[in-house]
């Protein structure tokens, strides 16, 4: 079956502008508040804190910057102020979600920590509480956990927080992808001892860049604010007594974010409609949508994803840079579907490759619900992958989820995917 490519590319998730953004940017320009202070920043910090329901927020240059300062703050709280040139974690292990983007993990390394990756569970594609409990059995001295809410779907927060409390561990909540999602009526970003969200260009609310540090502690917020402005002391000259960073959000970027925030619920509604159209279009295919806890959570539906049933997978092989597949009647695989989507001039992507199988982290420990999984990484056991994250990576993919995509365009994408299964 032949499908005509779209004249304009359908993106995975691109910014959606509304007009108010440029008004606030112009305000920064005309008032000459172009740097890292100004009315836009003040408003954005207040608006985000109110939306999430936390007491304090600090606007930063990126979600990664927010995560870095979460990790630095947690490390100093746990282990004290490091010596010059040493990170706050100074060789300590940190438990971290395995299926995520590297920006979640890198800040642990910035601070001298050693990431230990915790396997995923099928119910939400997030950190498996059973694997986290097993990790504490193996490494009872660990005191820091970094949890990601993948693709805008909240993890099993109650279980993970209870495990952290049991083992006296701090929780950092990476809510970069999940702004606007909620668990038991509470917004993600509210659950961590320290939390971070992102306004990167592809997020549900964007500033083209930018991020936010969230906390209940005024002292912690003030500490992060100081660090993010090169750790300048309260002196009329440039006085520095500790290492700082150029991490503050500019008033210009804040203007874009400020104009975006009122449209958060509209964006979520549009993303949910895309998810539901895919779900309806695939109801007779051997695939499932990315799952969530229907009773307790409401995702922000940032990305719509599918996972192919095991028996419907054609043969697929991936190296560190290439992928091959063998076409089979009635079956398909992520590589084939992504090629078909690309030929349509639309963007899809594989699910995040698990961190434990990334070349840079292959020597790090990896914990499944059964114990240490490092020796079995990417191995088959009785015809199945030895860990959940690798299985989801092997069978899952992210679909075009841009909220400017029309229903008619989505219908074509659905038809192309159905064609991959011979439907």
C-alpha distance (Angstrom), angle and dihedral (degrees) to the residues before:
residue distance angle dihedral
X1 . . .
X2 3.81 . .
X3 3.79 122.4 .
X4 3.79 123.5 -169.2
X5 3.83 112.9 -128.2
X6 3.79 118.1 -116.7
X7 3.80 113.9 -100.6
X8 3.81 90.9 -135.2
X9 3.77 120.1 39.6
X10 3.79 119.3 -103.4
X11 3.79 106.0 -138.6
X12 3.76 130.1 -147.2
X13 3.81 89.6 -122.3
X14 3.79 123.7 -25.5
X15 3.82 133.1 175.1
X16 3.81 117.8 -78.5
X17 3.79 111.8 -153.6
X18 3.80 125.4 -162.6
X19 3.81 108.2 -175.6
X20 3.79 103.6 -103.2
X21 3.80 89.1 85.0
X22 3.80 93.8 69.2
X23 3.80 91.1 47.3
X24 3.80 90.9 59.5
X25 3.79 91.7 43.2
X26 3.81 89.1 52.3
X27 3.79 89.1 48.8
X28 3.80 89.3 56.8
X29 3.82 89.0 48.4
X30 3.80 98.2 46.3
X31 3.81 93.6 44.7
X32 3.82 90.0 45.8
X33 3.82 92.9 -125.7
X34 3.79 94.8 136.0
X35 3.80 102.2 139.9
X36 3.79 133.7 65.7
X37 3.79 99.3 -56.0
X38 3.79 130.6 62.2
X39 3.77 149.2 96.7
X40 3.80 95.1 -68.9
X41 3.80 92.2 57.2
X42 3.80 92.4 47.7
X43 3.79 91.6 49.9
X44 3.80 94.9 45.9
X45 3.79 92.5 50.8
X46 3.80 91.1 50.3
X47 3.83 93.9 44.7
X48 3.80 94.5 49.4
X49 3.81 93.3 46.1
X50 3.80 89.9 50.9
X51 3.81 93.3 47.6
X52 3.81 94.9 48.2
X53 3.80 93.1 38.8
X54 3.79 96.5 -126.2
X55 3.79 125.5 132.2
X56 3.79 100.7 -126.8
X57 3.80 138.7 26.1
X58 3.79 132.9 177.8
X59 3.82 120.6 -155.7
X60 3.80 111.9 -134.0
X61 3.79 139.1 179.4
X62 3.81 95.2 -101.2
X63 3.75 144.6 -8.3
X64 3.80 87.5 -104.4
X65 3.81 90.4 57.0
X66 3.81 88.9 51.1
X67 3.81 91.3 50.4
X68 3.80 91.5 47.0
X69 3.78 92.1 55.0
X70 3.82 90.5 44.4
X71 3.80 88.2 56.1
X72 3.81 94.5 43.1
X73 3.79 91.9 49.3
X74 3.81 92.9 47.1
X75 3.80 91.2 47.5
X76 3.78 93.1 52.7
X77 3.81 91.5 45.6
X78 3.80 90.3 52.4
X79 3.79 103.2 36.8
X80 3.79 108.2 15.1
X81 3.78 133.1 -112.2
X82 3.82 110.1 -36.8
X83 3.77 126.7 -128.9
X84 3.80 117.7 -98.6
X85 3.78 110.3 -71.7
X86 3.80 94.5 17.5
X87 3.79 125.9 105.3
X88 3.78 121.2 -120.0
X89 3.81 91.8 -110.7
X90 3.81 93.6 50.1
X91 3.79 99.4 -168.3
X92 3.80 97.6 -32.6
X93 3.79 120.9 139.3
X94 3.81 120.7 -114.6
X95 3.81 125.6 -164.2
X96 3.80 111.7 -131.2
X97 3.81 139.3 175.3
X98 3.80 110.4 -93.1
X99 3.81 101.9 -151.7
X100 3.79 103.2 60.4
X101 3.79 144.1 93.8
X102 3.81 117.1 -73.9
X103 3.82 91.2 -111.8
X104 3.80 87.2 77.1
X105 3.79 92.1 57.2
X106 3.79 104.4 34.8
X107 3.84 96.0 73.6
X108 3.80 89.4 58.9
X109 3.79 87.6 58.1
X110 3.82 92.5 44.2
X111 3.81 87.1 62.4
X112 3.80 95.6 46.1
X113 3.80 95.9 -102.1
X114 3.79 127.5 141.7
X115 3.82 113.2 -129.3
X116 3.79 115.7 -137.1
X117 3.79 108.8 -165.9
X118 3.80 121.3 -134.6
X119 3.80 118.5 -150.7
X120 3.79 124.1 -113.7
X121 3.81 130.3 -114.5
X122 3.79 126.6 -136.4
X123 3.84 97.6 -128.4
X124 3.83 95.8 72.8
X125 3.83 103.9 -3.7
X126 3.81 87.4 -116.7
X127 3.81 135.9 113.3
X128 3.81 112.4 -42.9
X129 3.83 110.6 -125.0
X130 3.82 90.4 -153.3
X131 3.82 90.2 55.2
X132 3.82 90.1 46.7
X133 3.80 91.0 53.1
X134 3.81 89.6 48.7
X135 3.81 89.3 50.7
X136 3.80 90.8 56.0
X137 3.81 88.9 50.8
X138 3.81 89.3 55.3
X139 3.82 96.3 39.1
X140 3.84 106.8 24.3
X141 3.81 93.2 168.7
X142 3.82 95.7 64.1
X143 3.80 111.9 114.6
X144 3.81 105.2 178.3
X145 3.83 132.7 68.1
X146 3.81 126.7 -176.3
X147 3.81 113.4 -157.7
X148 3.81 125.1 -169.0
X149 3.82 126.3 -159.1
X150 3.80 98.2 -144.2
X151 3.81 119.7 -138.4
X152 3.79 91.4 -14.1
X153 3.83 96.1 -54.4
X154 3.83 116.7 126.0
X155 3.79 116.5 -124.0
X156 3.80 125.6 -131.6
X157 3.77 91.4 -71.3
X158 3.80 101.4 171.2
X159 3.80 92.7 52.2
X160 3.80 94.5 44.6
X161 3.81 93.9 46.8
X162 3.80 90.4 49.1
X163 3.81 90.8 52.3
X164 3.81 91.1 48.0
X165 3.82 90.6 50.0
X166 3.80 91.5 48.3
X167 3.82 90.6 54.7
X168 3.83 97.1 37.5
X169 3.81 91.5 -116.2
X170 3.78 127.8 151.8
X171 3.80 118.0 -126.2
X172 3.80 124.2 -139.4
X173 3.79 111.9 -164.6
X174 3.80 115.8 -149.8
X175 3.80 99.8 -158.8
X176 3.81 93.0 160.8
X177 3.80 92.3 125.9
X178 3.81 98.9 31.5
X179 3.82 107.7 59.9
X180 3.79 105.9 146.7
X181 3.81 95.0 22.6
X182 3.79 118.0 118.2
X183 3.80 140.4 -157.6
X184 3.80 117.8 -153.8
X185 3.79 88.0 -15.5
X186 3.82 94.9 -52.5
X187 3.78 121.4 112.9
X188 3.79 120.0 -114.8
X189 3.78 109.3 -109.4
X190 3.80 89.3 52.5
X191 3.81 97.3 79.5
X192 3.78 104.4 63.8
X193 3.78 127.9 82.9
X194 3.80 79.4 -126.7
X195 3.78 124.4 10.2
X196 3.79 138.8 -172.5
X197 3.79 136.5 -160.3
X198 3.80 130.9 -172.8
X199 3.80 135.2 -134.4
X200 3.81 94.5 -170.7
X201 3.79 116.5 152.6
X202 3.81 95.2 -94.2
X203 3.81 98.0 44.9
X204 3.79 125.0 108.4
X205 3.82 89.2 -103.7
X206 3.79 115.4 27.7
X207 3.76 142.5 -172.7
X208 3.82 90.9 178.9
X209 3.80 81.7 -101.8
X210 3.78 136.4 1.2
X211 3.78 140.1 100.8
X212 3.78 142.4 -156.1
X213 3.80 134.7 -126.4
X214 3.82 112.8 -148.1
X215 3.80 129.3 -162.3
X216 3.80 144.3 147.4
X217 3.81 91.4 -134.8
X218 3.80 121.6 88.4
X219 3.81 90.6 -162.7
X220 3.81 91.3 54.1
X221 3.80 91.8 47.2
X222 3.79 90.9 51.1
X223 3.80 90.6 47.9
X224 3.81 91.7 52.8
X225 3.79 91.3 45.1
X226 3.81 89.3 53.9
X227 3.80 94.3 46.5
X228 3.80 91.0 48.6
X229 3.82 91.6 56.6
X230 3.83 96.1 54.5
X231 3.83 92.2 -85.2
X232 3.78 93.4 -82.6
X233 3.79 113.6 -176.9
X234 3.80 124.7 -136.1
X235 3.79 96.1 -89.1
X236 3.78 132.5 115.9
X237 3.81 88.8 -120.5
X238 3.81 127.4 51.2
X239 3.81 102.9 -78.8
X240 3.82 119.2 174.8
X241 3.81 126.9 -176.1
X242 3.81 99.7 164.1
X243 3.80 139.7 23.0
X244 3.79 115.5 -76.9
X245 3.80 139.8 -176.2
X246 3.79 138.9 -137.1
X247 3.79 91.7 -123.0
X248 3.81 107.4 129.0
X249 3.79 121.0 121.8
X250 3.78 114.9 -115.3
X251 3.80 120.5 -118.7
X252 3.82 87.9 -120.3
X253 3.81 94.7 57.0
X254 3.80 88.6 43.2
X255 3.79 88.1 57.3
X256 3.80 90.4 59.9
X257 3.81 92.0 47.4
X258 3.81 90.9 46.5
X259 3.79 90.3 55.5
X260 3.81 91.8 47.1
X261 3.80 100.4 50.4
X262 3.84 97.1 76.3
X263 3.82 88.4 58.5
X264 3.80 97.1 53.9
X265 3.81 95.4 103.7
X266 3.80 91.3 45.4
X267 3.81 90.6 52.6
X268 3.80 91.2 48.3
X269 3.82 90.8 50.3
X270 3.81 90.7 50.9
X271 3.80 92.0 47.8
X272 3.81 90.9 48.6
X273 3.81 90.6 52.5
X274 3.81 89.2 53.3
X275 3.81 90.3 50.5
X276 3.80 92.0 49.6
X277 3.83 93.1 48.0
X278 3.79 90.5 52.6
X279 3.80 90.9 47.0
X280 3.81 91.7 52.0
X281 3.80 92.9 43.9
X282 3.80 92.6 52.3
X283 3.82 99.3 40.9
X284 3.83 93.2 114.5
X285 3.82 95.3 40.3
X286 3.82 124.6 94.5
X287 3.83 91.7 -109.2
X288 3.79 137.7 96.9
X289 3.79 130.4 -150.9
X290 3.81 119.7 -116.5
X291 3.82 102.5 -78.2
X292 3.78 134.1 -127.6
X293 3.80 138.8 178.4
X294 3.80 100.0 -88.5
X295 3.81 94.3 -168.5
X296 3.81 98.6 48.6
X297 3.78 110.2 22.3
X298 3.78 141.5 51.4
X299 3.83 113.4 -161.1
X300 3.77 123.8 -150.2
X301 3.84 87.3 -128.4
X302 3.80 90.5 -133.5
X303 3.81 93.1 161.0
X304 3.78 128.3 17.0
X305 3.80 110.4 -141.9
X306 3.79 137.3 176.6
X307 3.77 135.4 -154.6
X308 3.81 118.9 -153.6
X309 3.80 118.8 -131.7
X310 3.81 111.1 -105.5
X311 3.79 94.3 -119.8
X312 3.83 90.4 51.7
X313 3.83 95.3 55.2
X314 3.77 117.3 111.3
X315 3.79 116.9 -150.8
X316 3.81 113.2 -70.7
X317 3.79 131.6 174.0
X318 3.81 126.2 -170.2
X319 3.78 130.4 -169.3
X320 3.80 123.8 -172.8
X321 3.81 90.0 -80.2
X322 3.81 110.8 11.8
X323 3.79 140.0 50.3
X324 3.79 132.9 -158.2
X325 3.78 132.7 -175.7
X326 3.80 140.1 -178.0
X327 3.79 114.0 -132.7
X328 3.80 116.0 -125.6
X329 3.80 129.2 -176.3
X330 3.78 112.1 -100.8
X331 3.80 92.3 6.2
X332 3.78 135.9 87.7
X333 3.81 142.2 167.9
X334 3.81 138.0 -149.5
X335 3.81 92.8 -93.7
X336 3.81 93.2 55.0
X337 3.80 93.7 44.8
X338 3.80 93.3 47.2
X339 3.80 90.3 50.8
X340 3.82 90.1 50.7
X341 3.80 91.6 48.8
X342 3.79 91.5 48.0
X343 3.81 91.1 51.4
X344 3.80 86.3 56.4
X345 3.84 89.4 56.9
X346 3.79 91.4 -109.9
X347 3.79 129.6 123.7
X348 3.78 125.6 -122.7
X349 3.79 129.7 156.5
X350 3.78 140.7 -158.2
X351 3.79 117.1 -102.5
X352 3.81 112.0 -91.5
X353 3.79 109.2 -73.1
X354 3.82 108.2 -117.3
X355 3.78 112.7 -98.1
X356 3.80 93.4 -130.2
X357 3.81 89.6 63.6
X358 3.80 95.3 47.8
X359 3.83 111.0 111.2
X360 3.79 93.2 -121.8
X361 3.83 93.5 52.3
X362 3.81 102.6 36.2
X363 3.80 91.6 109.6
X364 3.82 92.6 53.6
X365 3.76 119.2 99.9
X366 3.77 119.5 -101.0
X367 3.81 124.0 -161.3
X368 3.79 128.2 -154.6
X369 3.79 127.2 -178.8
X370 3.80 86.7 -92.0
X371 3.80 95.0 52.4
X372 3.79 136.4 -96.3
X373 3.79 110.2 7.5
X374 3.80 101.0 -179.4
X375 3.80 94.8 105.2
X376 3.81 91.0 51.7
X377 3.79 98.8 46.0
X378 3.83 111.3 152.1
X379 3.82 90.5 -7.2
X380 3.78 125.3 137.8
X381 3.81 120.3 -123.1
X382 3.82 115.2 -171.6
X383 3.80 90.1 -20.0
X384 3.79 95.5 -48.8
X385 3.77 134.8 95.6
X386 3.79 112.9 -98.6
X387 3.81 93.3 -125.1
X388 3.78 135.3 41.1
X389 3.81 96.9 -129.4
X390 3.79 93.7 57.1
X391 3.80 90.4 47.6
X392 3.82 91.8 52.6
X393 3.80 90.1 46.9
X394 3.80 90.5 50.2
X395 3.82 95.5 49.2
X396 3.82 104.1 25.6
X397 3.79 136.4 82.5
X398 3.80 140.1 174.4
X399 3.80 116.3 -119.1
X400 3.81 130.3 -147.6
X401 3.81 101.7 -76.0
X402 3.77 104.2 168.8
X403 3.79 110.6 145.5
X404 3.82 90.7 -140.7
X405 3.81 90.5 62.6
X406 3.81 109.7 111.4
X407 3.82 122.6 -130.5
X408 3.80 88.1 -113.9
X409 3.81 91.7 55.0
X410 3.78 90.5 47.0
X411 3.80 90.1 51.0
X412 3.82 88.8 58.5
X413 3.82 91.2 49.8
X414 3.80 89.7 49.7
X415 3.82 90.2 49.8
X416 3.81 91.3 50.8
X417 3.79 91.6 51.7
X418 3.79 92.0 46.4
X419 3.79 88.0 51.9
X420 3.81 89.3 57.3
X421 3.82 87.0 63.6
X422 3.80 92.5 44.5
X423 3.81 93.5 -105.4
